[in-house]
Amino acid sequence: MNQEVVSIIIFVAVITVIMTEKVHRTAAALAGTVALLLTGILTVDEAIGYVDFNTIGVLVGMMLFVAVVKHSGLFEYVSIKSAKMAKGDPWKIMVVFMIITAVCSALLDNVTTVLLMGPMTLTMAQMLRINPVPILLGQIFASNIGGTMTLIGDPPNIMIGSAANLSFMDFVENTGVACTIGLIVIIFFMKVAYKKKLSADADAVKEIMELDENKAITDPKLMKISIAMIVLIVVAFVIHGKIGIESSAVALTAAAIMMIIGHQDIDEVVSDVEWPTLLFFICLFIVVGGMVKTGVISQLANLIMDFSGGHLIMTMMILLWASAFLSAILDNIPFVATLIPLILAMGQQGMDITPLWWAISLGACLGGNGTQIGASANVVLSGISGRHGYPISFKDYTKVGMPVMIITVTIAMIFLLLKYQVGLPI
């Protein structure tokens, strides 16, 4: 049996086990990694080479940062304030949190955004005595949609922008328009999907309205430092590419500063990090890396190109939907990295490849909403939710995530067709 087939079997086996939830997803991904090493498809050095340590660094840094900040009472303060502004209405809270998440994800790494928003949501839900899962799912969807809007919102966009020489405003005018429409539609979709679950106990609402959010602040000095650091982090994430600093360096620097000046118990802070989630990411990178090494990912990309026959609109549609469905189960970074040189080659043959960049951007980024493992934000926030007693199963996530993906990608398809086939000035 050749290595290509073995790498596919290992990947399919890992995904199947994760979907059935017979084994914890981290154990399944680790088993897949071990299988690749034992079959000789990857050496240990090669396996490590496929791990995106920049992403891991962002996750570790922001998890440590949040673990310190939470001791200030900031999350409780914002939760009470938000709940009071929304008059205790979970639906209004969901809308506000989704919009905030989308905007922040357009300017920050979307994992960073959900790591900051997740604790606020859990605290607010506890106060209102409601299940936070619908609101957390709304944030996941909003983070992936928001991340698609800009050049810096999602790693594939950074790669595409660099390869195609596209500016921040180019993305805002293309992916930004389609995603803004998509976000509005998904907000109403969430209301329909969770209408019965988005209601709070009247007594809990009354208690919330009587609370003084200022009393939630347990460490005023730490809270002021935390707010200042969050502002600096936002600025640093926006400009990190221009000053030549990796996003992981920004997150780890913020974590180091807070751990030094926050004066919290370091053992407690470190124990708050979602280590199983981090190990899952590392192993999943390696499992996908096995298919990159054997050429499976490259063959997939070539197959897509061959199927379209070189027709621009057909190629655009195939790339959009193929990117979406594959990104729901694969890491979109190696897939997009494989597509970029193929699209550039098509451009050298005289094809107008501009629409194709937007197709793979919208498909690869929005496709992340399809399943629980489709994007980093999904895995991270699902892990946090489960750790606090509200597990989100792969099946339950997919029931909502897949329709969200199909709706947003359909909106993206209509936008691309109106702009590049009909020729509307949008």
Disulfide bonds with the S-S distance in Angstrom:
none
